[in-house]
Each structure stands twice: as structure tokens, then as C-alpha cells.
Amino acid sequence: MHPRDYRPEPGSHAGRMIVVTGAGDGIGRALALALARQGATVGLLGRTLRRLEATYDSIVAGGGPQPALLPFNLETAAAGEYDALGAALEREFGRIDGLAHVAGIAGDPTPLDHYDVPTWCRVLHVNLTAPFVLTQALLPLLRRAEDASVLFTSCAIGRRGRAYFGAYAASKSGLEGLMQVLAHECEGTTNIRANSFDPGPVRTALRLRLYPAEDRTMLPEPAAVTAPFLYLLGPASRGINGQALAAG
Ligand SMILES: NC(=O)c1ccc[n+]([C@@H]2O[C@H](COP(=O)([O-])OP(=O)(O)OC[C@H]3O[C@@H](n4cnc5c(N)ncnc54)[C@H](OP(=O)(O)O)[C@@H]3O)[C@@H](O)[C@H]2O)c1
């Protein structure tokens, strides 16, 4: 089945504990709400506490399982903060069934001649290095799950680079490589699978930064693109590993 055709049964994700990065806004927020509606306990990881709290309140108001607030800055976090996050999740939940890497930043669309080097480093760190370190920190908890899924949010520009997208394109391309390495290392030796998914154009702040002149009224809202994420994070996609999938 193609992930875009997935229609979850009620309670499809009940009993699963899933960490979503970027859960305060855009696709991450919509995914956290959708997972909770399907019965998952969601770890809401993101930079801005008040946005995470808003996602938390919406989940609780909707009758979802009580989520966990995980304020965490992927740009500045030091090694000890990743360790502390892993320890807190271990104490609270004992295992993790899913890790959805959704947080990301766009950088500034600029020709390479003029691409700002500190911006390049920041984008590579948030979009690629931090997902690696977070995955590494949480692997022991993912190994404890019977069926764990690590999902990387990809982008067409990461699969075929395009002028002016600089560090954003390079970071998303690197994320595909990270996904492939993780998938290969987990194949046959663990219950962990790793895949990437490109949702296509979605009406968010990140999209506006990358395409400021675009007519946004034609773009889908984040809530309209969550079903394939649910599929790849849930039991229905068990056995799918190392795949670079897309909405289109
Ligand atoms: N929108 C699209 O058209 C599109 C298409 C393909 C792929 N994607 C991918 O989808 C993912 C989500 O993007 P979006 O469009 O939903 O963008 P968004 O609305 O701008 O959301 C990005 C999220 O990342 C979080 N974030 C940024 N920097 C962070 C940091 N240093 N530490 C922790 N969290 C941080 C933000 O937290 P704050 O709210 O606290 O700032 C925000 O919740 C990205 O990986 C993007 O590349 C988007």
C-alpha cells in the first residue's frame, strides 16, 4: 500500500510511545495531534515551550493520552542534554516505539557564491547532526520496543538539489544517507526500522521562508498530510525499512 492511501483504524497507535520533534508548529504539531487521536502517547519535543504547551493543551482537550513536554533546542543542546533526555524518557516510559524527526529550519535561499557560512553550519546542525545525535541517544530505548520506527522528514530538494537551496538541500540529502545507514545497521539485528518521507508542499512557516513569493492559498494545511506519517510510525508499516517515500 502507498503511505498516502493509509486510513488508520480508531486506536491504531494505542499503547505506542512516540517522540515527535518540531511538535510546536507546522507538520510536527499536526502529527502530534493526529498520533494522540489514534491513541499514542506523544513526546512533544521542540524549541519553544509555549508552543509545545499549546500542542499539549490541544491533545488533552481532545481526550488524548497525556503527552510529555520535552523542551529541547536542537541547535544548542550539548551532549549531556541528550543524555538527560534519554534518562528522563527511560524513567517515564521505559521504551520508545517511534521517533519522528520533523523539526527543521530553512536557512536563507541564496546562491552558493554568497551563502552565509554560519547559516550553513546552523542548518546542517539542526537538520542533520542533531537528528543523528538524538537518534543515537534514543537507540537504547528504541531497541526495547517490539516494533520501533524512526522516521525522517525529507523533501524533494534533498533528493534532487536545486539552485539557491544551499544548506537546506544538503542537509536533507544527508538525512537520506543517515536513514539508509541506520536502516542497514538495524536490518535483521533489531526491531527498529528507519524510513524517510517527503510530504510535498505544505502551508507552514518554513515553506514561506523557502518560497516567499508563492501563492500559499493552494497549499495543503499540515493536518492534511499526516496520514502517511501515521502509517510509517505504526504497526501497519512493519517490515518497511530503508525506504525513501513521498506523497507525490
Ligand atoms: N512545509 C513544507 O512544504 C515541507 C515540505 C517538505 C518537507 N518539509 C519538512 O517538514 C519538517 C517540518 O517543517 P514545517 O514545514 O512543518 O516547518 P515549521 O512549521 O517551520 O516547523 C518547524 C519546527 O521545527 C522546530 N525547530 C526549529 N528549530 C529548532 C531547534 N533548534 N530545536 C528544536 N526544534 C526546532 C520549530 O520549533 P519552534 O516552533 O519552537 O520554532 C517548529 O516546530 C521540516 O523538516 C521540513 O524540512 C516541509
The ligand as an SDF file (V2000), in Angstrom:
LIG
                    3D

 48 52  0  0  0  0  0  0  0  0999 V2000
    6.3790   22.7220    4.6190 N   0  0  0  0  0  0  0  0  0  0  0  0
    6.7590   22.0740    3.5540 C   0  0  0  0  0  0  0  0  0  0  0  0
    6.3530   22.3780    2.4340 O   0  0  0  0  0  0  0  0  0  0  0  0
    7.7230   20.9090    3.6990 C   0  0  0  0  0  0  0  0  0  0  0  0
    7.9610   20.0970    2.5860 C   0  0  0  0  0  0  0  0  0  0  0  0
    8.8340   19.0230    2.6960 C   0  0  0  0  0  0  0  0  0  0  0  0
    9.4460   18.7800    3.9110 C   0  0  0  0  0  0  0  0  0  0  0  0
    9.2090   19.5960    4.9860 N   0  0  0  0  0  0  0  0  0  0  0  0
    9.8900   19.3030    6.2300 C   0  0  0  0  0  0  0  0  0  0  0  0
    8.9230   19.1820    7.2460 O   0  0  0  0  0  0  0  0  0  0  0  0
    9.5330   19.4550    8.5020 C   0  0  0  0  0  0  0  0  0  0  0  0
    8.6410   20.3640    9.3140 C   0  0  0  0  0  0  0  0  0  0  0  0
    8.6160   21.6080    8.6830 O   0  0  0  0  0  0  0  0  0  0  0  0
    7.3530   22.5740    8.6750 P   0  0  0  0  0  0  0  0  0  0  0  0
    7.1230   22.9070    7.2680 O   0  0  0  0  0  0  0  0  0  0  0  0
    6.2840   21.9970    9.4930 O   0  0  0  0  0  0  0  0  0  0  0  0
    8.0250   23.8690    9.3560 O   0  0  0  0  0  0  0  0  0  0  0  0
    7.6450   24.7730   10.6150 P   0  0  0  0  0  0  0  0  0  0  0  0
    6.1800   24.9790   10.6990 O   0  0  0  0  0  0  0  0  0  0  0  0
    8.5350   25.9520   10.4830 O   0  0  0  0  0  0  0  0  0  0  0  0
    8.0790   23.8710   11.8480 O   0  0  0  0  0  0  0  0  0  0  0  0
    9.4120   23.6100   12.1310 C   0  0  0  0  0  0  0  0  0  0  0  0
    9.5080   23.0920   13.5370 C   0  0  0  0  0  0  0  0  0  0  0  0
   10.8900   22.8370   13.8420 O   0  0  0  0  0  0  0  0  0  0  0  0
   11.1440   23.3300   15.1300 C   0  0  0  0  0  0  0  0  0  0  0  0
   12.5390   23.7280   15.2860 N   0  0  0  0  0  0  0  0  0  0  0  0
   13.2440   24.5930   14.5270 C   0  0  0  0  0  0  0  0  0  0  0  0
   14.4640   24.7640   15.0540 N   0  0  0  0  0  0  0  0  0  0  0  0
   14.5210   24.0060   16.1760 C   0  0  0  0  0  0  0  0  0  0  0  0
   15.5120   23.7950   17.1590 C   0  0  0  0  0  0  0  0  0  0  0  0
   16.6860   24.4220   17.1190 N   0  0  0  0  0  0  0  0  0  0  0  0
   15.2330   22.9520   18.1800 N   0  0  0  0  0  0  0  0  0  0  0  0
   14.0340   22.3290   18.2600 C   0  0  0  0  0  0  0  0  0  0  0  0
   13.0590   22.4980   17.3570 N   0  0  0  0  0  0  0  0  0  0  0  0
   13.2960   23.3420   16.3280 C   0  0  0  0  0  0  0  0  0  0  0  0
   10.2740   24.5600   15.2540 C   0  0  0  0  0  0  0  0  0  0  0  0
   10.1500   24.8850   16.6200 O   0  0  0  0  0  0  0  0  0  0  0  0
    9.5990   26.3390   17.0790 P   0  0  0  0  0  0  0  0  0  0  0  0
    8.1210   26.2650   16.8000 O   0  0  0  0  0  0  0  0  0  0  0  0
    9.9040   26.4060   18.5050 O   0  0  0  0  0  0  0  0  0  0  0  0
   10.3090   27.3290   16.2350 O   0  0  0  0  0  0  0  0  0  0  0  0
    8.9920   24.0850   14.5810 C   0  0  0  0  0  0  0  0  0  0  0  0
    8.1590   23.4200   15.4980 O   0  0  0  0  0  0  0  0  0  0  0  0
   10.9210   20.0400    8.1980 C   0  0  0  0  0  0  0  0  0  0  0  0
   11.9020   19.0480    8.4260 O   0  0  0  0  0  0  0  0  0  0  0  0
   10.8350   20.3720    6.7250 C   0  0  0  0  0  0  0  0  0  0  0  0
   12.0910   20.3220    6.0940 O   0  0  0  0  0  0  0  0  0  0  0  0
    8.3650   20.6470    4.8990 C   0  0  0  0  0  0  0  0  0  0  0  0
  1  2  1  0
  2  3  2  0
  2  4  1  0
  4  5  1  0
  4 48  2  0
  5  6  2  0
  6  7  1  0
  7  8  2  0
  8  9  1  0
  8 48  1  0
  9 10  1  0
  9 46  1  0
 10 11  1  0
 11 12  1  0
 11 44  1  0
 12 13  1  0
 13 14  1  0
 14 15  2  0
 14 16  1  0
 14 17  1  0
 17 18  1  0
 18 19  2  0
 18 20  1  0
 18 21  1  0
 21 22  1  0
 22 23  1  0
 23 24  1  0
 23 42  1  0
 24 25  1  0
 25 26  1  0
 25 36  1  0
 26 27  1  0
 26 35  1  0
 27 28  2  0
 28 29  1  0
 29 30  1  0
 29 35  2  0
 30 31  1  0
 30 32  2  0
 32 33  1  0
 33 34  2  0
 34 35  1  0
 36 37  1  0
 36 42  1  0
 37 38  1  0
 38 39  2  0
 38 40  1  0
 38 41  1  0
 42 43  1  0
 44 45  1  0
 44 46  1  0
 46 47  1  0
M  CHG  2   8   1  16  -1
M  END
$$$$
